[in-house]
Amino acid sequence: MPKDINLLVTRQFPGDVLDRCERDYSCTFNPDDADWNGEGLLSRADGHDAILLSSNSKFTAQVIAELPDSIKILATFSVGYEHIDVGAANNKGLVVTNTPGVLSEATADIAFMLLLCASRRAFEADRMVRTGQWTGWTPTQLCGPGMQGKRLAILGMGGIGRQVAQRGRAFGMTIHYHNRSRLPADLEQGAVYHETADELMKVADFLSINCPMSDEMVHFLNEDRITLMPDGAIVVNSARGGLVEDAALIAALKSGKLFAAGLDVFEGEPKVNPAYWELDNVFMAPHIGSATVETRNAMGFTALDNLDAFFAGEDPPNRLV
C-alpha cells in the first residue's frame, strides 16, 4: 500500500491495528483518544484521503457536506452505522464500509453473560460478598429462575442472534425468534419462527434483543410490548440502547412484571438513566459486547481490509454505499 495515502484515525484503536495503519498509510493519529466530533473532525480532515472512525464519531449530513473533497471513503470500526448518514454520504460520492461478521461470537457471549447474571442475581450476590453482608448459605438465598426448559426469544436472527441461539440450545432452552425474513432450515436449526415481533413477545420467558437499530425500531420494547410478555420474564439488550424505552423497562422492573434485566447498551450512552442505579434487579455493563482482544483486532483489520481494497481499485468487501 503506498504511503502517500493520508488516513485520519479518529480513535486510539488497538495497538496491532494502529501498527498496521502506520505501516501502510500516512496517518494522523489521536494519541489522547479525544472525542473528535463536529468541528473537531472537520478541522483535522483537510488533506486526508480517508477516515478510520468509530461509532463515537457522528457523521451527520452537515458534517458530511462540509468534509473536504479529498475524503473518498469512511471506514467505520463497527457493525452498526447509525452514526453515519449514509444517504448524505452517497449523495456526496463517499464510500462507507463497516465490519460485519467478526464480532458475532464475542457479542453473543456478552448477551449470555447478561442472561445468566440477570437471572441468577449476580449484582446482588457480588455486592453481598463485597460488603460483608453474607452470613452463610441458606436454602432460599438469592434464588432466580433457571434457563433449562425455558423459551429464549431472540429479536433479530442475524449472525449474533444465531450465536445466542446456539448458546441457548446448550443450556437446554427452546429457541423462538422474529426476523425480517424467515431463515432457511439449515440456519433455523429447529427454532420456532414468529411472523410478528408482538407474537414473539408472548412466549419470551427470556428475551435477547439482537436486532439492528433503525428509525422504526426506536423504543421497540415499550410498555405495550412488555405487557405482552409472560410475568417474571427477563430482558437483555446487547444491541443498541435506543431499542428500549427506559421508562417502560424501569417501571416493569419495579412492579415485578419483569424479574430482571441485563443491559450492555443504553440510550444516550455513556449517560445512563439514573433510575437504573436504584434497582437491584438490573445487571449493567459498559458496552463491552465486542471487547475481546481478538475481536477488536479483527474489527480493525476488517476496516483496513476495506480501505486496502478501495485504494487498490477494488470494491471494498463490506461496502454499505
C-alpha positions as CSV (number, residue, x, y, z in Angstrom):
1,M,0.0,0.0,0.0
2,P,1.6,3.3,-1.0
3,K,2.4,5.6,1.9
4,D,1.2,8.7,0.1
5,I,-2.4,7.9,1.1
6,N,-3.3,10.1,4.1
7,L,-5.5,8.4,6.7
8,L,-7.2,10.2,9.6
9,V,-7.6,7.8,12.5
10,T,-10.2,9.2,14.9
11,R,-9.7,7.0,18.0
12,Q,-6.9,5.1,19.8
13,F,-7.6,1.7,18.3
14,P,-5.8,-1.5,19.5
15,G,-2.1,-1.4,19.1
16,D,-1.9,-4.0,16.4
17,V,-4.4,-2.1,14.4
18,L,-2.5,1.2,14.7
19,D,0.7,-0.6,13.8
20,R,-0.9,-1.7,10.5
21,C,-2.2,1.8,9.9
22,E,1.2,3.2,10.4
23,R,2.8,0.6,8.2
24,D,0.5,1.1,5.2
25,Y,-0.6,4.7,5.4
26,S,0.5,8.2,6.2
27,C,-1.6,8.7,9.4
28,T,-2.8,11.4,11.7
29,F,-3.5,9.7,15.0
30,N,-5.5,10.6,18.1
31,P,-3.0,9.8,20.9
32,D,-5.2,11.2,23.6
33,D,-8.2,9.3,22.4
34,A,-10.2,12.6,22.5
35,D,-13.8,12.7,21.2
36,W,-13.4,14.2,17.8
37,N,-16.8,15.3,16.5
38,G,-18.2,18.2,14.5
39,E,-15.6,20.9,14.2
40,G,-13.1,18.6,15.9
41,L,-13.4,16.2,12.9
42,L,-13.7,18.8,10.2
43,S,-10.7,20.8,11.5
44,R,-8.5,17.7,11.1
45,A,-9.9,16.2,7.9
46,D,-8.3,18.6,5.4
47,G,-5.6,16.9,3.4
48,H,-6.7,13.4,4.1
49,D,-8.0,10.8,1.7
50,A,-9.8,8.5,4.1
51,I,-11.1,8.4,7.7
52,L,-11.0,5.4,10.0
53,L,-13.6,6.1,12.6
54,S,-15.7,4.5,15.4
55,S,-19.3,4.8,16.4
56,N,-18.4,7.7,18.7
57,S,-17.8,9.9,15.7
58,K,-21.1,11.3,14.4
59,F,-21.0,11.9,10.6
60,T,-24.3,13.8,10.3
61,A,-25.5,15.2,7.0
62,Q,-24.0,18.6,7.9
63,V,-20.6,17.1,8.8
64,I,-20.5,15.1,5.6
65,A,-21.4,18.1,3.5
66,E,-18.5,20.0,5.0
67,L,-15.9,17.3,4.6
68,P,-13.2,18.2,2.1
69,D,-13.4,16.7,-1.3
70,S,-10.2,14.9,-0.7
71,I,-12.0,12.4,1.5
72,K,-13.1,9.4,-0.6
73,I,-14.0,6.7,2.0
74,L,-15.3,6.4,5.6
75,A,-14.3,3.1,7.2
76,T,-16.1,2.5,10.5
77,F,-14.8,0.3,13.2
78,S,-18.2,-1.2,13.9
79,V,-21.0,-3.3,12.5
80,G,-23.7,-0.6,13.2
81,Y,-23.6,2.5,11.2
82,E,-26.4,4.7,12.5
83,H,-23.7,7.3,13.4
84,I,-23.2,7.9,9.7
85,D,-25.8,9.5,7.4
86,V,-25.3,7.0,4.6
87,G,-27.7,8.8,2.4
88,A,-25.7,12.0,2.7
89,A,-22.5,10.1,2.1
90,N,-23.9,8.5,-1.0
91,N,-25.0,11.9,-2.3
92,K,-21.5,13.2,-1.8
93,G,-20.0,10.2,-3.5
94,L,-18.4,8.9,-0.4
95,V,-17.9,5.1,0.1
96,V,-18.8,3.8,3.5
97,T,-17.8,0.4,4.9
98,N,-18.4,-1.4,8.2
99,T,-17.1,-4.6,9.9
100,P,-19.8,-7.3,10.0
101,G,-19.2,-10.9,11.0
102,V,-16.2,-10.6,13.2
103,L,-17.9,-9.8,16.5
104,S,-20.8,-12.2,16.5
105,E,-19.4,-14.7,18.9
106,A,-18.0,-12.1,21.4
107,T,-21.3,-10.2,21.5
108,A,-23.3,-13.4,21.9
109,D,-21.1,-14.3,24.9
110,I,-22.0,-11.0,26.5
111,A,-25.7,-11.5,25.7
112,F,-25.5,-14.8,27.5
113,M,-23.5,-13.3,30.4
114,L,-26.3,-10.8,30.8
115,L,-28.9,-13.6,30.7
116,L,-27.0,-15.5,33.4
117,C,-26.2,-12.5,35.6
118,A,-29.8,-11.2,35.4
119,S,-31.5,-14.5,36.1
120,R,-29.0,-15.6,38.8
121,R,-29.0,-12.2,40.6
122,A,-25.3,-11.6,40.1
123,F,-25.3,-8.0,41.1
124,E,-26.9,-8.7,44.4
125,A,-24.6,-11.7,45.0
126,D,-21.5,-9.7,44.3
127,R,-22.5,-6.8,46.4
128,M,-23.4,-9.1,49.3
129,V,-20.0,-10.7,49.4
130,R,-18.0,-7.4,48.8
131,T,-19.8,-5.5,51.6
132,G,-19.5,-8.3,54.2
133,Q,-23.3,-8.8,54.3
134,W,-23.1,-12.6,53.5
135,T,-23.6,-14.5,56.7
136,G,-23.7,-18.0,55.2
137,W,-25.6,-20.3,52.9
138,T,-29.4,-20.5,53.3
139,P,-31.9,-22.6,51.3
140,T,-33.7,-19.6,49.8
141,Q,-30.9,-17.1,49.4
142,L,-30.8,-15.2,46.0
143,C,-32.9,-17.7,44.1
144,G,-33.7,-16.9,40.5
145,P,-35.3,-18.7,37.5
146,G,-33.2,-21.3,35.8
147,M,-32.8,-21.4,32.0
148,Q,-33.4,-25.1,31.3
149,G,-36.6,-25.8,29.5
150,K,-37.4,-22.1,29.2
151,R,-38.2,-20.2,26.0
152,L,-35.5,-18.0,24.7
153,A,-37.0,-15.3,22.4
154,I,-34.4,-13.7,20.0
155,L,-35.3,-10.5,18.3
156,G,-33.0,-10.4,15.3
157,M,-31.6,-13.7,14.0
158,G,-28.6,-12.4,12.2
159,G,-25.1,-13.6,13.0
160,I,-25.2,-12.5,16.6
161,G,-28.7,-13.8,17.2
162,R,-27.8,-17.2,15.7
163,Q,-24.8,-17.4,18.1
164,V,-27.1,-16.5,21.0
165,A,-29.4,-19.3,19.9
166,Q,-26.5,-21.8,19.8
167,R,-25.7,-20.9,23.4
168,G,-29.3,-21.2,24.4
169,R,-29.6,-24.7,23.0
170,A,-26.5,-25.7,25.0
171,F,-28.4,-24.5,28.1
172,G,-31.5,-26.6,27.3
173,M,-33.6,-23.7,26.1
174,T,-36.2,-23.7,23.4
175,I,-35.4,-21.1,20.7
176,H,-38.0,-18.8,19.3
177,Y,-37.3,-15.8,17.0
178,H,-38.5,-13.0,14.9
179,N,-36.5,-11.7,12.0
180,R,-37.3,-9.5,9.0
181,S,-37.5,-12.7,7.0
182,R,-37.6,-16.4,8.0
183,L,-34.3,-18.2,8.0
184,P,-33.7,-21.3,5.8
185,A,-34.0,-24.6,7.7
186,D,-30.2,-25.1,7.9
187,L,-29.8,-21.8,9.8
188,E,-33.0,-22.0,11.7
189,Q,-31.9,-25.4,13.3
190,G,-35.4,-26.1,14.7
191,A,-36.0,-22.6,16.1
192,V,-39.7,-21.5,16.1
193,Y,-40.3,-18.6,13.8
194,H,-42.8,-15.9,14.7
195,E,-44.1,-13.7,11.9
196,T,-44.5,-10.7,14.1
197,A,-42.5,-9.3,17.0
198,D,-45.6,-9.0,19.1
199,E,-46.2,-12.7,18.8
200,L,-42.7,-13.4,19.9
201,M,-43.1,-11.3,23.0
202,K,-45.9,-13.6,24.2
203,V,-43.5,-16.5,24.5
204,A,-40.5,-14.6,25.8
205,D,-39.5,-16.2,29.1
206,F,-36.1,-14.7,28.3
207,L,-35.8,-12.0,25.6
208,S,-32.5,-11.3,23.9
209,I,-32.5,-8.1,21.7
210,N,-30.1,-8.6,18.9
211,C,-31.6,-6.6,16.0
212,P,-30.1,-3.5,14.2
213,M,-31.1,0.0,15.1
214,S,-33.4,1.9,12.7
215,D,-35.9,4.7,12.9
216,E,-38.8,2.3,13.1
217,M,-37.2,0.3,15.9
218,V,-36.7,3.2,18.3
219,H,-38.2,2.2,21.7
220,F,-39.3,-1.1,20.3
221,L,-39.5,-2.5,23.8
222,N,-42.2,-0.2,25.2
223,E,-45.0,-0.6,27.8
224,D,-47.3,-2.3,25.3
225,R,-44.8,-5.0,24.3
226,I,-43.7,-5.6,27.9
227,T,-47.4,-6.2,28.8
228,L,-47.4,-9.0,26.2
229,M,-44.6,-10.8,27.8
230,P,-45.0,-13.6,30.5
231,D,-45.0,-12.4,34.0
232,G,-41.5,-12.7,35.5
233,A,-39.7,-12.6,32.2
234,I,-36.1,-11.5,31.8
235,V,-34.9,-9.0,29.2
236,V,-31.3,-8.5,27.9
237,N,-30.1,-5.9,25.4
238,S,-26.7,-6.2,23.8
239,A,-27.6,-4.4,20.6
240,R,-28.4,-0.7,20.9
241,G,-29.8,1.3,23.8
242,G,-32.4,3.1,21.8
243,L,-34.3,-0.1,21.1
244,V,-35.5,0.0,24.7
245,E,-37.8,2.7,26.3
246,D,-36.1,3.2,29.6
247,A,-39.2,4.4,31.5
248,A,-41.2,1.4,30.5
249,L,-38.4,-1.1,31.4
250,I,-37.8,0.6,34.7
251,A,-41.5,0.6,35.6
252,A,-41.7,-3.1,34.8
253,L,-38.7,-4.0,36.8
254,K,-40.1,-2.0,39.8
255,S,-43.5,-3.6,39.6
256,G,-42.3,-7.1,39.3
257,K,-43.8,-7.6,35.8
258,L,-40.2,-8.4,34.7
259,F,-38.0,-10.4,37.0
260,A,-34.8,-8.8,35.9
261,A,-32.8,-7.2,33.0
262,G,-29.3,-7.2,31.7
263,L,-28.1,-4.2,29.8
264,D,-24.8,-3.7,27.9
265,V,-26.1,-0.7,25.9
266,F,-28.0,2.4,26.9
267,E,-29.8,5.2,25.1
268,G,-27.6,8.3,25.1
269,E,-24.6,6.4,26.4
270,P,-22.3,6.9,28.2
271,K,-25.1,8.7,30.1
272,V,-27.4,6.2,31.9
273,N,-30.8,6.8,33.2
274,P,-30.1,7.2,37.0
275,A,-33.2,5.3,37.9
276,Y,-31.4,2.1,36.9
277,W,-28.9,2.7,39.7
278,E,-31.6,2.2,42.3
279,L,-32.7,-1.2,41.0
280,D,-31.2,-4.4,42.4
281,N,-32.7,-6.5,39.6
282,V,-30.7,-5.0,36.7
283,F,-27.2,-6.1,35.7
284,M,-25.3,-3.5,33.7
285,A,-22.1,-3.4,31.7
286,P,-20.4,-0.5,29.8
287,H,-20.9,-1.6,26.1
288,I,-18.4,-4.4,26.2
289,G,-20.1,-6.8,23.7
290,S,-17.1,-6.9,21.3
291,A,-14.4,-6.4,24.0
292,T,-12.0,-9.2,23.4
293,V,-8.5,-8.6,22.1
294,E,-9.1,-11.0,19.2
295,T,-12.4,-9.3,18.2
296,R,-11.3,-5.7,18.4
297,N,-8.2,-6.6,16.4
298,A,-10.4,-8.4,13.8
299,M,-12.7,-5.3,13.6
300,G,-9.7,-3.0,12.9
301,F,-8.2,-5.4,10.4
302,T,-11.6,-5.7,8.6
303,A,-11.9,-1.9,8.4
304,L,-8.3,-1.7,7.0
305,D,-9.1,-4.5,4.5
306,N,-11.9,-2.3,3.2
307,L,-9.6,0.6,2.9
308,D,-6.9,-1.5,1.2
309,A,-9.3,-2.8,-1.4
310,F,-10.7,0.6,-2.1
311,F,-7.3,2.2,-2.7
312,A,-6.2,-0.9,-4.8
313,G,-9.1,0.0,-7.2
314,E,-11.3,-2.8,-5.9
315,D,-14.8,-2.8,-4.4
316,P,-14.5,-3.0,-0.6
317,P,-15.8,-6.3,0.7
318,N,-18.0,-4.6,3.3
319,R,-19.3,-1.6,1.4
320,L,-22.5,0.0,2.6
321,V,-22.7,2.7,-0.1
